[in-house]
Amino acid sequence: MASKLSSTILIWLILLTCLLVYLYSSILPLYTPTPKPSNLSFKPKHCNFFKGHWILDFKKKPLYNEACPFHRNSWNCIKNQRENMVNINSWKWMPENDCGLEQVDPVKFLEFMRDKSIGFVGDSLNENFLVSFLCVLHLADGSGKKWKRKGAWRGGYFPKFNVTVAYHRAVLLAKYEWQPAKALNLSGNDELKGVYRVDVDIPADDWVEAAKFYNVLVFNTGHWWGIDKFPKEKPLVFYKKGQPILPPPGLLDGLKVVLENMISYIERKVPHETLKFWRMQSPRHFYGGEWNRNGSCMYNEPLAEGQLDTWFDPSNGGVNKDARQVNGLIKEALRDTDIQLLDLTHLSEFRADAHPAIWLGKKDAVAIWGQDCLHWCLPGVPDTWVDILSASIQYNLESG
């Protein structure tokens, strides 16, 4: 009798177990696990990373040093024994509204960007930006190697993640070429050595074919739009549809026309799914004159907030007014486009202390070129640009 009862109980237990398994399998598809938080935090709806102030934090350390294989000698300020490098890299950018800007984690970022590529297009300040980015990312993949394909001026490939980050030199973005006076049969103006022809509606060869290769593009232009680069004996002459623009525009009006045409080209020809940024101007910090007139930037700490307008407001007519002037034209040209502003100007305006200045890696460099108060020491301010850009990339790609 006991044996028969045990068999009955066993059968019921088996049936009950089967029922529970069936019910669980029916309910399981209705359960959706809560997604894990992202490895990189970026809260653009609540934060403006472009406004804030710098604080001195000696716990902050740069991610790389003078041994980075992607360094450019004149910006390698540790190797060149630039004074005050500890302080330069101890200043931490604090955005408004208590928004913390985290230092990029190169491993997590490269994993996020696996099988993707980032391209910088523009002048040497975008190259400065690129070198900082490459040195940061190299920490995550020591097998990273130099990359110069598809017309790139310089770049890096990180094989562990199949990620490419490169720079295409196109200082005006539009195509331009030198035409000597003799070839143009110019007469009656002995001072004119020739002209630089700018085709405002034709992108420079250096980047036009590569635009479709990148998942992310960062554009800039502006630092070459001055009489120091194109003096009156070697002026820019602007063409559209193969014909000279009449009346001939001046430099800033020419820049405006180039911006309109290049942005139109980007909107039409670069794939819509490509994430596009436009880096606003990086400010210069020449004091006492232009770069070729003994301008200097021998500062030991950032400028105060109250000093910025004196240095950079165009109405004051100073030698560093160009950044805000050019930014106004860029903002107007980018209106109603899908190109996002990477407005790094304000945070960089403070940092008069962070340029290579006289520490350029060559004894005769200052005598030839003057102090460098335009580019940035590396490691240095562009590392903060990298933190902002990497967070912006992740947010935009994740949100679609």
KOLMI-864118 format. One record per residue (C-alpha): residue number from 1; residue in three letters; x, y, z. Coordinates in steps of 0.02 Angstrom, whole numbers, plus 50000, padded with zeros to 5 digits. Each point is the difference from the previous one (the first is absolute). Layout:
residues N
 romi fiba     X     Y     Z
  NUM  ALA     X     Y     Z
...
END
This chain:
residues 400
 romi fiba     X     Y     Z
    1  MET 50000 50000 50000
    2  ALA 50140 50120 50047
    3  SER 50090 49958 49838
    4  LYS 49843 50038 49899
    5  LEU 49977 50168 50090
    6  SER 50180 50049 49968
    7  SER 49979 49964 49815
    8  THR 49843 50109 49993
    9  ILE 50089 50145 50088
   10  LEU 50149 49985 49883
   11  ILE 49888 50009 49846
   12  TRP 49913 50156 50067
   13  LEU 50168 50082 50037
   14  ILE 50057 49967 49821
   15  LEU 49838 50071 49930
   16  LEU 50012 50154 50113
   17  THR 50181 50028 49947
   18  CYS 49952 49991 49815
   19  LEU 49859 50126 50030
   20  LEU 50118 50122 50087
   21  VAL 50127 49984 49859
   22  TYR 49863 50036 49872
   23  LEU 49937 50153 50094
   24  TYR 50176 50069 50023
   25  SER 50041 49980 49816
   26  SER 49838 50090 49954
   27  ILE 50035 50147 50115
   28  LEU 50186 50018 49961
   29  PRO 49981 50084 49828
   30  LEU 49897 50137 50083
   31  TYR 50148 50050 50110
   32  THR 50121 50127 49931
   33  PRO 50158 50028 50102
   34  THR 50044 50178 50045
   35  PRO 50142 50056 49886
   36  LYS 50166 50027 50083
   37  PRO 50059 50180 50014
   38  SER 50123 50056 49868
   39  ASN 50185 49993 50037
   40  LEU 50019 50182 49947
   41  SER 49881 50127 50077
   42  PHE 49942 50152 49902
   43  LYS 49847 50101 50045
   44  PRO 49982 50134 49867
   45  LYS 49821 50043 50048
   46  HIS 50058 50057 50170
   47  CYS 50179 50053 49967
   48  ASN 50091 50129 49899
   49  PHE 50179 49938 49996
   50  PHE 50057 50155 49905
   51  LYS 49967 50124 50142
   52  GLY 50085 49992 50168
   53  HIS 50165 50037 50086
   54  TRP 50169 49921 50036
   55  ILE 50053 49941 50173
   56  LEU 50172 49948 50056
   57  ASP 49998 49815 50048
   58  PHE 50170 49919 50029
   59  LYS 49917 49829 50004
   60  LYS 49965 50019 49814
   61  LYS 50133 49917 49894
   62  PRO 50020 49989 49811
   63  LEU 49967 49831 49921
   64  TYR 50160 49998 49895
   65  ASN 50175 50072 50001
   66  GLU 50141 50048 49881
   67  ALA 50021 49819 49941
   68  CYS 49839 49996 49899
   69  PRO 50051 49943 49823
   70  PHE 49875 50118 49918
   71  HIS 50077 50160 50073
   72  ARG 50049 50147 49890
   73  ASN 50165 50067 50064
   74  SER 49955 50183 50018
   75  TRP 49846 49957 50107
   76  ASN 50088 49871 50109
   77  CYS 50025 50122 50143
   78  ILE 50060 49873 50128
   79  LYS 50139 49941 49884
   80  ASN 50042 50182 49959
   81  GLN 50011 50037 50187
   82  ARG 49869 50135 49998
   83  GLU 49987 50083 50170
   84  ASN 49843 49982 50107
   85  MET 49937 49839 49918
   86  VAL 49941 49928 50167
   87  ASN 49886 50150 50028
   88  ILE 49944 50005 49818
   89  ASN 49932 49824 50017
   90  SER 49929 50024 50176
   91  TRP 49865 50121 49943
   92  LYS 49832 49911 49987
   93  TRP 49853 50064 49899
   94  MET 49840 50012 50103
   95  PRO 49843 50024 49895
   96  GLU 49852 50100 50064
   97  ASN 49857 49926 50104
   98  ASP 50114 49879 50093
   99  CYS 50015 49890 49845
  100  GLY 50152 49891 50020
  101  LEU 50106 49975 49845
  102  GLU 50080 49829 50014
  103  GLN 50171 49963 49929
  104  VAL 49976 49884 49853
  105  ASP 50033 49815 50029
  106  PRO 50096 49952 49841
  107  VAL 49961 49814 50014
  108  LYS 49813 50027 50020
  109  PHE 49996 50131 49863
  110  LEU 50093 49893 49874
  111  GLU 49887 49853 50042
  112  PHE 49850 50111 49969
  113  MET 50074 50057 49834
  114  ARG 50049 49825 49943
  115  ASP 50004 49985 49809
  116  LYS 49973 50187 49979
  117  SER 50108 50149 49950
  118  ILE 50017 50184 50045
  119  GLY 50066 50133 49882
  120  PHE 50063 50176 50033
  121  VAL 50001 50123 49855
  122  GLY 50074 50175 50007
  123  ASP 50155 50093 50056
  124  SER 50140 49960 50122
  125  LEU 49890 50032 50153
  126  ASN 49899 49848 49950
  127  GLU 50165 49909 49982
  128  ASN 50043 50057 50177
  129  PHE 49832 49928 50053
  130  LEU 50034 49837 49908
  131  VAL 50171 49971 50079
  132  SER 49924 50018 50173
  133  PHE 49865 49874 49953
  134  LEU 50125 49876 49930
  135  CYS 50111 50010 50154
  136  VAL 49851 49968 50114
  137  LEU 49937 49852 49896
  138  HIS 50174 49923 49986
  139  LEU 49989 49957 50185
  140  ALA 49861 49876 49958
  141  ASP 50091 49920 49854
  142  GLY 50189 50005 50006
  143  SER 50004 49917 49829
  144  GLY 49922 50156 49924
  145  LYS 50098 50058 49849
  146  LYS 50013 50153 49889
  147  TRP 49875 50007 49857
  148  LYS 50008 50108 49843
  149  ARG 49873 49941 49874
  150  LYS 49857 50075 49902
  151  GLY 50092 50165 49992
  152  ALA 50027 50016 50187
  153  TRP 50140 50115 50058
  154  ARG 50024 49892 50154
  155  GLY 49901 49879 50107
  156  GLY 49996 49841 50102
  157  TYR 49928 49827 49983
  158  PHE 49960 49895 50155
  159  PRO 49990 49818 49943
  160  LYS 49931 49926 50163
  161  PHE 49841 50099 49970
  162  ASN 50010 50030 49811
  163  VAL 49986 50188 50028
  164  THR 50080 50134 49892
  165  VAL 50021 50182 50053
  166  ALA 50081 50117 49872
  167  TYR 50026 50180 49945
  168  HIS 49982 50073 49826
  169  ARG 50089 50165 49976
  170  ALA 49887 50123 49909
  171  VAL 50033 50172 50074
  172  LEU 49867 50091 49899
  173  LEU 49891 49845 49973
  174  ALA 49974 50059 49820
  175  LYS 50123 49963 49861
  176  TYR 50136 50132 49978
  177  GLU 50159 50012 49899
  178  TRP 50144 50119 49973
  179  GLN 50008 50093 49835
  180  PRO 50161 50102 49976
  181  ALA 49989 50173 49923
  182  LYS 50101 49948 49848
  183  ALA 49879 49861 49957
  184  LEU 49855 50122 50012
  185  ASN 50083 50130 49889
  186  LEU 49967 50134 50130
  187  SER 50080 50168 49968
  188  GLY 49997 50170 50081
  189  ASN 50015 49933 50178
  190  ASP 50179 49958 50042
  191  GLU 49955 49960 50182
  192  LEU 49881 49860 49950
  193  LYS 50093 49834 50001
  194  GLY 49848 49899 49952
  195  VAL 49831 49947 50069
  196  TYR 49922 49852 50087
  197  ARG 49849 49946 49901
  198  VAL 49860 49935 50112
  199  ASP 49858 49903 49920
  200  VAL 49868 50028 50133
  201  ASP 49886 49862 49935
  202  ILE 50132 49862 49983
  203  PRO 50060 49906 50155
  204  ALA 50188 49975 50020
  205  ASP 50062 49835 49929
  206  ASP 50074 49956 50170
  207  TRP 49831 49956 50074
  208  VAL 49867 49991 49865
  209  GLU 50024 49815 49961
  210  ALA 50018 49948 50182
  211  ALA 49840 50079 50066
  212  LYS 49898 49840 49975
  213  PHE 50129 49892 50090
  214  TYR 49972 50072 50174
  215  ASN 49858 49971 50123
  216  VAL 50042 50163 50089
  217  LEU 50071 50159 49924
  218  VAL 50067 50155 50088
  219  PHE 50023 50152 49888
  220  ASN 50083 50168 50027
  221  THR 50075 50146 49908
  222  GLY 50044 50177 50050
  223  HIS 50180 50019 50052
  224  TRP 50064 50029 49824
  225  TRP 49876 50138 49962
  226  GLY 50115 50146 50040
  227  ILE 50120 50118 49913
  228  ASP 50147 49915 50084
  229  LYS 49966 49844 49896
  230  PHE 49943 50090 49843
  231  PRO 50080 50174 49993
  232  LYS 49957 50126 49865
  233  GLU 50142 49941 49888
  234  LYS 49928 49822 50007
  235  PRO 49812 50023 50018
  236  LEU 49856 49879 49988
  237  VAL 49894 50015 49843
  238  PHE 49830 49915 50008
  239  TYR 49918 49901 49860
  240  LYS 49830 49917 49986
  241  LYS 49948 49886 49857
  242  GLY 50169 50036 49920
  243  GLN 49975 50189 49994
  244  PRO 50071 50135 50114
  245  ILE 49878 50070 50127
  246  LEU 49967 50184 49966
  247  PRO 50020 50117 50084
  248  PRO 50145 49907 50084
  249  PRO 49957 49962 50182
  250  GLY 50119 50038 50142
  251  LEU 50068 49866 50117
  252  LEU 49853 49987 50120
  253  ASP 49870 50014 49861
  254  GLY 50098 49867 49905
  255  LEU 49996 49889 50154
  256  LYS 49812 50024 50011
  257  VAL 49978 49943 49819
  258  VAL 50114 49849 50027
  259  LEU 49906 49950 50157
  260  GLU 49833 50010 49911
  261  ASN 50061 49893 49856
  262  MET 50097 49872 50100
  263  ILE 49858 49976 50125
  264  SER 49880 49980 49854
  265  TYR 50115 49867 49927
  266  ILE 50012 49908 50167
  267  GLU 49811 50001 50018
  268  ARG 49976 49931 49824
  269  LYS 50144 49878 49981
  270  VAL 50051 49934 50171
  271  PRO 49886 49856 50051
  272  HIS 49857 50054 50113
  273  GLU 50042 49866 50129
  274  THR 50176 50071 50022
  275  LEU 50014 50094 50164
  276  LYS 50067 50174 49957
  277  PHE 50077 50130 50114
  278  TRP 50073 50171 49967
  279  ARG 50134 50051 50123
  280  MET 49990 50185 50038
  281  GLN 50157 50105 50005
  282  SER 50145 49964 50117
  283  PRO 50054 50171 50068
  284  ARG 50175 50070 49985
  285  HIS 50088 50083 50147
  286  PHE 50127 50120 49924
  287  TYR 50043 50144 50116
  288  GLY 50094 50153 49940
  289  GLY 49989 49963 49814
  290  GLU 49965 49871 49865
  291  TRP 50098 49838 49986
  292  ASN 50123 50085 49882
  293  ARG 50010 50159 50103
  294  ASN 50066 49934 50165
  295  GLY 49832 49941 50064
  296  SER 50022 49901 50161
  297  CYS 49902 49883 50115
  298  MET 50114 49972 50150
  299  TYR 49860 49976 50127
  300  ASN 49999 49889 50154
  301  GLU 49813 49987 50030
  302  PRO 49835 50018 49906
  303  LEU 49920 50167 49966
  304  ALA 49861 50059 50116
  305  GLU 49821 50007 49937
  306  GLY 50004 50190 50004
  307  GLN 50149 50006 49882
  308  LEU 49922 49901 49857
  309  ASP 49905 50140 49912
  310  THR 50153 50113 50008
  311  TRP 50099 49866 49910
  312  PHE 49873 49933 49877
  313  ASP 49855 50120 49970
  314  PRO 50016 50059 49818
  315  SER 49943 50175 50050
  316  ASN 50165 50021 50094
  317  GLY 50100 49972 49841
  318  GLY 50131 49889 50082
  319  VAL 50112 49876 49910
  320  ASN 49897 49853 50066
  321  LYS 49829 50060 49940
  322  ASP 49989 49879 49854
  323  ALA 49928 49852 50097
  324  ARG 49838 50084 50046
  325  GLN 49988 50085 49830
  326  VAL 50014 49836 49907
  327  ASN 49883 49912 50123
  328  GLY 49862 50122 49957
  329  LEU 50013 49955 49815
  330  ILE 50006 49814 50038
  331  LYS 49845 50004 50111
  332  GLU 49902 50093 49867
  333  ALA 50055 49879 49863
  334  LEU 49956 49845 50103
  335  ARG 49825 50058 50043
  336  ASP 49866 49871 49951
  337  THR 50128 49863 49960
  338  ASP 50032 49831 50083
  339  ILE 50181 50049 50040
  340  GLN 50024 50019 50187
  341  LEU 50101 50140 50078
  342  LEU 50148 49946 50104
  343  ASP 50021 50167 50086
  344  LEU 50169 49983 50086
  345  THR 50044 50184 49985
  346  HIS 49945 50066 50169
  347  LEU 50084 49866 50106
  348  SER 50160 50024 49900
  349  GLU 49999 50190 50013
  350  PHE 50053 49988 50183
  351  ARG 50157 49898 49964
  352  ALA 50133 50127 49953
  353  ASP 50119 49894 50105
  354  ALA 49989 49840 49897
  355  HIS 50086 50035 49832
  356  PRO 50174 49939 49950
  357  ALA 50061 50183 49998
  358  ILE 50190 49994 49984
  359  TRP 50017 49812 50035
  360  LEU 49988 49937 49821
  361  GLY 50131 49863 49995
  362  LYS 50122 50091 49885
  363  LYS 50124 50135 50049
  364  ASP 49965 50113 49851
  365  ALA 49811 49975 49994
  366  VAL 49955 50158 50096
  367  ALA 50119 50106 49896
  368  ILE 49916 49937 49841
  369  TRP 49818 49979 50050
  370  GLY 49981 50098 50161
  371  GLN 49916 49930 50155
  372  ASP 49862 49875 49974
  373  CYS 49849 50075 50089
  374  LEU 49878 49917 49881
  375  HIS 50023 49812 50018
  376  TRP 49990 49909 50167
  377  CYS 50121 49901 50106
  378  LEU 49967 49814 50004
  379  PRO 49949 49935 50121
  380  GLY 49893 50153 50033
  381  VAL 49839 50091 49956
  382  PRO 49955 49890 49848
  383  ASP 49984 49853 50120
  384  THR 49846 50087 50071
  385  TRP 49937 50021 49821
  386  VAL 50019 49812 49981
  387  ASP 49898 49968 50157
  388  ILE 49858 50108 49932
  389  LEU 50008 49932 49823
  390  SER 50004 49817 50053
  391  ALA 49850 50024 50115
  392  SER 49907 50093 49861
  393  ILE 50037 49862 49875
  394  GLN 49935 49865 50116
  395  TYR 49841 50094 50044
  396  ASN 49958 50037 49819
  397  LEU 50036 49826 49935
  398  GLU 49903 49918 50141
  399  SER 49848 50114 49980
  400  GLY 50001 49978 49811
END
